[in-house]
């Protein structure tokens, strides 16, 4: 059986490898401090010092066993991060989050990664359900989940305050086939 510490091949040259701190801090800082990239993400940071909060969030989930995180590697270079977190063992469900550096967006890489991690989560993490919340304006992410076979379950209207306005989130999910 594979573990969250395993490499997950997606296709030639594309794989997921376990997130490693401090090795991957530069990639996380690069992505999490890019305001354009993070415009639809739940958090963003002004600088490397502020990004330390994200490292602590990863550590907290990993140490508690409620999250697993991978770096998306393309030709052995990190291009993004994917995580399964808020794992609920009793209910066998978790949330999925992903970001990919802008220069690699729009190439279908996210769809492949989400499809592969979905299979992995069902087979090796014994999950039954994965969920994701996507801002309505994030058309690329919505398309990625749709292409990966996820379903829209509804919209949480005006549910979060962000950038001095209320935003709505589209709820996506996929359930393990019986």
Secondary structure, 3 states (H helix, E strand, C coil): CCCCCCCEEEECCEEEEECCCCCCHHHHHHHHCCCCHHHHCCCCCCCCCCCHHHHHHHHHHHHHCCEEEEEEEECCEEEEEEEEEEEECCCCEEEEEEEECHHHCCCCHHHHHHHHHHHHHHHHCCCCEEEEEEECCCHHHHHHHHHCCCEEEEEEEEEEEECCEEEEEEEEEEECCC
